[in-house]
Amino acid sequence: MKEKLQQIKSAALLELQSPECDTEALRVRYLGKKGELTAVLRGMGALSPEERPIVGQMANEVRAEIEAALTAKVAELKEKALADQLCREKLDVTMPAAPIRMGHQHPLTRAQREMEEIFIGMGFEIAEGPEVEYDYYNFQALNIPENHPARDTQDTFYITDNILLRSQTSPVQVRVMEQKKPPIRVISPGRVYRSDALDATHSPLFHQMEGLVVDKGITMSDLKGTLETFARKMFGEETKIRFRPHHFPFTEPSAEVDVSCFVCGGKGCRVCKGEGWIEILGAGMVHPFVLSNCGIDPEVYSGFAFGMGLERVTMTRYGIDDIRLFYENDERFLKQF
Ligand code: DAH
């Protein structure tokens, strides 16, 4: 029996030396209830009363030795696992960070913000109106009754007979004048719609920026001064503006406004198609009918209005030759701005 105990001890200690030793399995196999040491102790009944305490003590010593060796081995394995992990997960805090891909504003948004800043600098506020609009605001209140020929050039998408996708930002003029009494000084940028086929210069969805000033004593020279200031800030200090007579139902008199070509300075080039001038907006003095439609007395107040295409201004400004580029989200285009 003593030899058996010695055997168990040396076998266990030897196994513990192996680097792949499974300590838990070993514990069960040697020290567990059904383990080898227990089996020996169970056989002690066959010993003489003198031998029993000696073997008993020896068995306890063997158990204690194996336990101590096991505990030491477990601690060693743990330490090694931690060391390995630390080694594996080494972190170099001096490494440069992974680059973050930052987006930026769409060229149209950028141009819009730039234009807003210019008008805010002149004391304008920004007004907003709905894109789904009543026929009344989009046409009738702007002096464009049913069957007026101006409706042909602004054919749009109808939700019902009298609700449509606005074809211009001009209805915001009416909404603002209904809400606010003069002095009024607002711009209103936003989306507009027309049932035009998509090509290099047309899109069924595009953007406009409306402007409206109403107060006592507003004249055409206020309009000219405002637009001239805008054009210089937007296209460069040398820029000149030119008014050509035109007709809009909601302004009288009305004009189309050109800026001198900022590329050639007016001599004529590819950008201005040899004209020396580039058309950027429509404008005029607010028609007395429109003022009175909105409850403003045209005998007391007068005003001017203008409306420009954001795409057009942006294309002119950056030399973009196809309107479709704005909506395709092609990074090769967007990254250039
Ligand atoms: N709404 C007009 C259009 O889409 C542009 C315009 C012309 C706006 C004259 C105005 C204006 O405010 O006074 O063609």
Residues whose N, C-alpha, C, O or C-beta is under 5 A from the ligand:
A	BS01	DAH	S167 Q168 S170 G211 F248 T251 G282 A283 G284 A305 F306 G307
